[in-house]
């Protein structure tokens, strides 16, 4: 999978809630694995809210990214 494939990919938390889309991905320079992912939270047109998750919080990557954590959309 290419880096461009990740950008704007939909992110779904453990409750099946679509929480946003991928903004940036931080890779480990030594081994090329994903370290962190920044999600642009879907909190409305004018929101700039973001959430950073670590790779171990990702359950599965397919057409969407499934998380193994709940994202608090109220904070």
N, C-alpha and C positions, 0 to 999 in steps of 0.2 A: 504494500500500500504506500502510495506517495504522500508527502506532506500536504499537498494541495487537496487530497481526498479528505483529509481531516477537517479542514477549514469549513466552517458553516454546517458541519454535521450536527444533526439533532441529538440532544442528550436527554435521556430519560432516567429518572431516579427509581428507587425501590418501590415506590407506590404507583409506578406507571405514569407518573406525571411528566410531561415534557417541560423541562426547566429552562431550556435555552439552546444555544448553538456554540460550537467550538470557536474560540477567538484565536488562541495561540497554543502551541505545543512546545514544551521545553524538553530537549533530548539530553541524555547523558553523553558527553563528548567522547568518553572513553570506549563505550560499547554500543552506542547508537540506540539504546532503549529509551522509552518515554519516561521522564521523571515526573513532570507536572503538566496539567492541562488547565487552561483558563477558559471558563464558560461565560459567554455573554448571556446573562439571565434575561428571560423574557418577562419583564415587569412593566412593559408599556413602551410606547414610541420614544419617549424622552428619557427613559432610564439608561444609565450607564453602568448599572450594577453588574459586577462580575464575581465569580466564585472560582477559587483555585482548588483543584483536587489533585491527589497524587495517583500514580499508576495503580497502586493496590486498591484504590476505590473504584476501579473500573472492573465490571463483571465480564462484559463481552463487547467486542467491536465488530459490528456487521454493517448494515445500512445505516444504523444509528448506534450511538454509544449507550450501553446499558450500565448504570452504576449499581454498586452494592451498598449505597448510602442514600439517606434522605437529604434533599437540599431544602433548607428553610427559606422559602420565598418571601417571608414576612420581615426578614432582618434588613 
